[in-house]
């Protein structure tokens, strides 16, 4: 801030203090005069008119003194800013900030390509750094917090990008946009996918908006994705957006594994070819079997693609035409809480699993595979660097420090300006998106809550039934079939069947643990006796009270007994039983 602006600021503050002191002196004189006059009137009243009149006069004088002596303005030293909070960016202010940050020498001045101009809810300027200073646009971006402090704004308000050669730029040309306030707060933007009739994953998907409100699109084909960050910052909400786009494409086959086993991915049961819930021993076995199935399918596809003539497959990659003609639907692999699977595995098995995931991220995109993984912990033990470093798209919500940010976004990214630790607790649904070695953006993701995601998944199931592409676990899921047919299922029965997905028998203790993980408010106080009573009310008749799991015989449930309680009318669809899109 220039010396002139600082002097003007303190002149206004001094004037305000003088004005308030003058008002205070007037209030003191008025209060004293009224108190003395009222006291005299009260004494006279006691002598001439009796006690009642005297007390009334004193009370009136006291109340009047309190009213006239009350503070009518804010404190003399205000707790908040007294000047406009919006920055009026000028060339001098920006130059001073760059000098203070050590980015421009005292005797040098940046050359303005475009002067500071209003651009939406902020100021935009493009400049060239002076030659001879030995600084680049990347150096300025790395010191964004220092520049922001010198401008008197939060670093979240300062958006800096290097202008590349394709846009007429060079290594020393910088585009700067300074927002009037935090551009990532306010009412979230609903996802366009929430109301879409259908979608093609071969097209870029709507993901969110940048600080200026511009649409951010993601190309999914040939890419892999990794989402990280602190809990309850919108990581899963962001991860669901690419999956929702895949749900709305009837020619996408979904493989889903949820290591937490909660309710976040439950709607996918109606469309997922393979669905793994939780990270217990049986779930880990199913997860490993799912990876083996994917590796085998990848090999089969490359074998087929290798036999096709260049006129059909010129680049050795999947195309929309090849996908339909040779039964190779795009495969979407969604893995949430990946660390839950890896941390539960012994060393050799963990290394083997990481290698399989790395193969899928490295080779499978050319065969039409899209990996969409997420983890709360992104350290080397939870998600090895060998896997993280080959994933092309990375998105990170708020983290505690720059080191944690680099664990998600890549080594050295924070020093380049891609730092998720600058986000605050208020930035839910906001994260740093890295799409390449030199490309990143702070993005406010589109909003799609769980009920909306469930509606999208129900619609996606209807699309697949109509197209004859419903397969795997989804095709045999009685609960999903019942919901699609409009058959009402007791909540406890639907939840238990989801918790036992892919499992024929389960001990009551394990089942209760999974239910609490899914919905702690709903099942936190459940006992084995209460669960049995609720399931009996839902129509479940147990063929036996105890079940054997891994050689241990304890109280539990059989999946067949639970499925037998699903109300009549829920028929499983076949390729010869088409439904309309509206049925979803």
N, C-alpha and C positions, 0 to 999 in steps of 0.2 A: 504494500500500500504506500503510495507516495506521501511525502511530508506534508504537502498541501491538504490532502484528504484527511490526514491525521490531525492537523491543526484545526480544520473545520469541524471535525468530530468533537474535539475538546472544547471548542468555542460553544457549540450547542449544549454540551454537558454543563459548562459553567453557567450559561444563561438559564438552564433548567433549574440548577441548584439555587441560584439567586432568586428566581421566581418563587420557588417553594419555600425558601426561608422568609420571604416577604409575607406570604400567605400565613405562615406559622406565627409571625409577629402579630398580625391582625387578629388571628384566633385567640392568642394569649390576652391581648388587650380587651377584646370583647368579652371573653370569659371572666376576666378579673372584674370588669365594670359590672357585669350582670350579677356576679357573686356578691360584690359589696352592696349593690342596690338591693338585691333580694334579701341579704342579711339585715339591712336597715329596715326594710319593709316588714320583715318577720318580727323584729324586736318591737317595732311600733304596733304591730298587730296584737302581740301578746299584751301590751300595756293598755291599748285603747279598745280592742274588740274581743279579747279573750283568746284562749288557747287554740280553738278550732281554726280561727282566721290566721293566727300566727303560724301554725304548722302548715297550713295550705300555702301561705306565701313562701315559706322556706322550701317546700317541695317543688313549687313551680319554678323558683329561681334555680334550684339544683338541676332540674330536668333541662331547663333552658341552657344552662351552662354546659351540660354534657352534650347537648345537640349542636350548639354553635362551636364547641371546642373539638368536635370529632374531626379526624383527618379526612380531607376531601380529595386528596390526590394520592398517588403512589408514594412509597418511601423516597427520601431525598436521594439515596444511592440505589438506583433501580437494580433489580435482580436479573433482568433480561436486557437485551440490546435495545437501545432507544433510537437507533437509526435503521433504515431499511436493510433487511437481511439479504436482498438480492444483490449479487455482484454486478457491477458495471465494468466489464472487462475492457481494458485499454491496452494498447501496444506497450506503453511504459510499464504498466503493472506486470505484464507477462515478462518483459525484459528484466525487470527488477527481480522477479521470482526466479528466473533462470540463472541470474547472476548469483543470487543468494544461495542457490543449490549447487554452485560450482560448475555449472554447465556452460556458462558464457563468461568470457573474461570481462573485466571492468571496462576496458576501452573498446569492446566489440558490441555489436548490436545485431540481432537476428533480422533477416530480410523477410518482410511480409509478402507472401504470395497472394493472400487475400486478407484484408483487414478484419478486425473483430466485428462480427455482424450477428444480429439476433437470428437464431436458428431453432425454431420450436420453443421449448422451455429452457433455453440456455444460449450461450455465446459460442460461436464457431470461428476459428482462425486457422489458417495454414501458413506455415513459416519454414524458412530455410535457416539452419544453423550457420553461423559465420565460419568461413574456412580459416584454417590456421589454429583453431581451438582444440582440435583433436577429439571432438565429441560427435557422436552419431545420434540418430533418432532413437536407437535402442537404449542409449545411455540416459536419455531424457525419460523414456518410458519406465526404466528401472528406478528412477527417482520420483515417481509420481507423488508419493506421500509428502516428500519435501517441497515439491512445487505447490501442491495443494495447501500445505501449511502456510507458505509465503503468500498465497493468494487469499488466505483466510477462509477456506472452504474445506469440507471433508473430502478425503481422497476418493470416496465413492462417487463424488460429483464430477471428477476429472476423468475424461475419456481421451486417451492418446493412442494414435495409431500411426505407424509409419506409412508414408505414401510410396507405394512400389512403382517400379518403372512402367508397368503396364498402365498405370494411371497418370503417367507423366512425372513421377517422383524419382527420388534417389535416396541414398543411405542417410542423408542429412535433412530430408524433408519430412515434416511432421504435421499431422492434422490434430488439432486440439479442440475439444468441445467441453465446456464447463456448464453444468446444469445449475439452474436456479436453486434447486433443493435436491433431496435424495430422489433419483429417478426410478428407484426400484420399489417404492412403497405405494400404497393405495390398493384399490380393488383389483384383484387378479383378473386376468383375461381368460374367459372360457375357451377351451380348446375347440377349434372348428371340427375336430373329429367327433365331438360329442353328438353332433346332429347330422353327420355325413351318412348318406345311404350306403356308400361303399367307397373303397379306396384301393389304389394300386401301389404296392411297395416299390414298383419301378419308378415312381415319381417321388420328388422331394416331399418330405412330410413337414407339416407345421409344428415347430417345437416351442417357440416362444418369441419374445421381443427384446431388442436391445435397449439401451438407455434412452434413445431418441424415439422409441416406439416402433422401430422398423422391424418387419417380420423376419424371423430367423428360420430358415429351412434347412433340413438335414437330408442328404442323400444317403439312403440306407444300403443300397446294393454295393457290394464289394467292400463293405466296411464292417468293423467290429466296435463295440462300445463298452465303456467301463464307467460306473457311477460310484462315487464315494462321498464321504462327509459325515458330520456328526448326526446322531439320531434326531428325529423330529425337526428336520430342516427342509423336508420336501424331496429327499433323494428318491424314495420309491415313487412319489407322484411323477417325478421327471422320467424315471425308468419306464413307467407305464405308458408314456406317450408313444414311443416307437412300437411297443407291443400292441397298443390299441390300433395303430395304423395297420399292423399285420393282421389283427383280428378282422378288420373290415375288408380284407382281401381274401376271398374264398379259396384262392389258389396258393395260400400260405399254410404250411404245416407247422404247428407249434409244439415245441418241447419245453416244458416248464419245470423248474426245480426251486422250491422255496425252503431254504435252510432254516428259517425262523419258524415256519409252520403256522403263521398267523392267518389273518383273514385278507391280507393285501392282495393275494393272487387267487383267492377262492373263485371269483367269477370265471376264471380260465378253465374250470373243470368242464364247461360245456363245449369247448373248442379244442382243448389241448390233446394232441395225439399221444403224448406222454406227460404225466403229471406226477411229480414227486413232492411229498409234503413232509417237512421236518428233517432232522439229521440224526435220528436214532439208527441203530444198527441195520434194521430192515430197510429204512429209507436210504441209507448210504449204499446198500447193495443195489437198490433200484436206480440210484443215481449213477453208479458205475456201469450198470447194465445199459442205461440210457446213453452214456458216453460211448460205450462199445458199439451200440446200434448206430450212432451217428458216424463213428469212424468207418464202420463197414459201408454205410450208405455213401459216404464221401468217396471211398475207393471205387464203389460201383459206378458212381457218376463220372468220375474221371476216366474210367475204362470205356464208358459209352461215348463220352465226348471225344476221346482219342480216336474213335473209329469213324467219326463223322467227317465228311468232306469239308474243305475250307469254304465252299460255297454255302454250306449250312451253318458251320461253326467257325467263322474266320479267325477268331481270337482265342479259341480254346476255352471260352467261357459260356456259362448258361445265358440263354436269351429267352424272352417271353415265348417265342415260338417253340423253341426246344423244350421249354418247361412243360407246355401243354402236350406236345406231340409225343414226348418220350417219358411221360409220367415222372417228372422231376419238379415238383412244387418247390417254391422257395421255402427254406427251412429256417424258422426263427427260434433261436435258443435263448431262453430267458432264465437266468440263474440269479436269484436274490439271496443275500447273505452267504456269499460263496465261502467266507471264512469258516462258517459253521461246519461245512463238509470237510474242508482241508484240515482244520484244527483237530477233528475227531479221528483222523487217519494216522496210522504209524508212519514213520519216516519213508521207507521204501514205497509204500502204497501212495503216499502223498506225492512223492516225486513222479511216480508213474502217471498219476491223475493230472498233475500240472502239465506234464508233457503232452497228454492227450488234449487238454484244453488249448495249449499253445499250438498244436497242430491244427485244431479247428479254427483258431483265430488267424493263423498264418496262411494255410492252404485252402480251407473250405470256402472262403468267400467267392472264389472263382467258380465253385460248383453250386452257388446259390444259397450258401449258409450265412446267417447273420447272428453273431454272438452278442448278447445283451446281458452283461454281468454287473453285479453290484456288491459292495461290501462296506460295512461300517468301519472295519479296521483294515487299513491298507498297508500295514507294515510288511517287511520282508518275510516274516514268519507266517502271517495270515494269507497274504496274496503275493507270492514270489515275484521279484522283478522280472524274471524270465517270461512271465505271462503278461504283466502289466505293460512292459515296454514295447510289445508288438501290437497292442490294441490301438486302433487308429483314432477313435473319438474318445475323449475323456471329459467327464463332467464332475465338478466338485462343489458341494455346498459348503457352508461355513465349517472351518476347522480351527484348531487352537493356535497354530503357528505356521510359519513358512515351510518348515520341514514336513509337517503333515500334508500341506498343500502339494508339495513336490512329490510325495508318495503316491498321490492320486494322479496329478497332472503330468508328472515327469520330472526328472532331475534337472534342476536349473531353471524351471519355468517361472518360479516366483521372482528370480532375479531379472527375468525378462518382462515382468509385469503381470504375469498370469498367477495371481496370488489370492487364493480363496480365504486367507486369514483376515483380509480387510473387511469381509462381510460381518455383519452384526447379528444378534439374536432376532432382530426384527426382519431380517431378510429371509423369510421362509419362501421356498419356491424359487430362490435366486441362487445361481451358481456360476462358476467360471467354466466355460466350454472351450476346450482345445480341440481343434479340428486338423491340425497339422503342425510341423516343426516350428513355423513362425506365425501361426494363426490362432488367435484366441479372442474370446468375447465374453463379457459378463452378460448373462441372459436371465431374464425373468420368464420362467417356463409358463406355458399355458396351463390352465387349471382344469383338472378332471378328477373329481372326488370318486370315492369307491362306489356309491350308488350309480353314478353316471357310467363308470367303467363297467359295472354289472350290466347295465342296459346295452352298452356297446357290445359286450360279449354275447348277450342273448341274441342280439341282431346278427352278430357274426356266426352264431350257430345256425340261425335260419338261412343265412346265405350259403353255408356249406351243405345243409340239407338240400336246398334247392339245386345246388350245383353238383350234388353227389360226391362231395369231397370230405364229408365228415368221416373221421377214421380214428382208430386206436382207442385210447381210454375214453375219449369223449363219446364215441359211438356206443359204448356199453355202460355209460353212466346213467343209472336209473333216476337219480335225483335231477340231473340236468334235463333228462327226457320229461320228467314230471313237470318241472318248472316251465319248459317250453310248451307243454300241452295245457298249461294253466291249472294243473292239479295242485291243490294246496297240501303241503307237507308240514307237519309239526316242526317247529324250529329246532328242537332238541334232536329229533331224528335226522334232519338234514345236516346238522353240525357234526353229529357222531359219525355219520357216513362219510363226511368229508375228512374228519380226523383219521378215519380208518381206510382212507383211499389207498388201494393197492395192497391192503393187508387183509388176510382171511380171518385172523384171530388176534385179539389184543387184550392184555390184562387191564383190569379196571383202573389200577393206579396209573398206568401209562396213558390210558384214554382220558382220565381226568386232567392229567398234566397237559395234554395237547389241547383240551377244551379251554383250560385256563389261559394257555398261550394264545389261543384264537380270540377269546373274549373274556378278559379277567373280570369285568364288571358283571357279566352274565353268569359266569361259572365259578367265580372265586370262592364262594361259600358252599359249593356242592360237595356232598359226601357220597360215598358209594351207594348208600341207602337211598338218598334223594335221587341220584341218577337213575337207579333201578325203577323207582316209583314214576319218574317222569317218562321214561321209555315205555313202561307198561301202559301209561295213559295214552302214549302215542301209538299203541297197538302192537308193541314188540312182545313176542312170546319166545322166551329163551329155551332152546333145546337142551341146554345144560348150564349149570351155574359156573362151572370151572372150565378153563381152556388151557391147553398146553402150548407154550411158546418157548422155543429153544430149550426144550426139555424140562421146563419149569411149569408145574400145574398150579394155577392160581385162579381166583375169581376173575371173570372176564366175559367177553362177548364174541359171538361169531358174526361175521359180516352177512352171511346168508340169512340169519334170523332177522337182522335189521332190514335187509332189502325186501324180505317177505312182508314187512309192515308198510311198505310204500303203497299208498292208495291206488286202487285200480284206475286205469285210464292213461297211465304213463307208459306208452309203448315206445320202444326204441325205433328210430327211423332207419330206413334202408334207402339204397339208391333208387328204388322204385316207388318211394313214398315221398313225392315232392311236396314242399310247402311253399307258400308265398313269402316274399321278403318281409311283409308286414307281420308275419306270425311271430317274429322275434321280438 
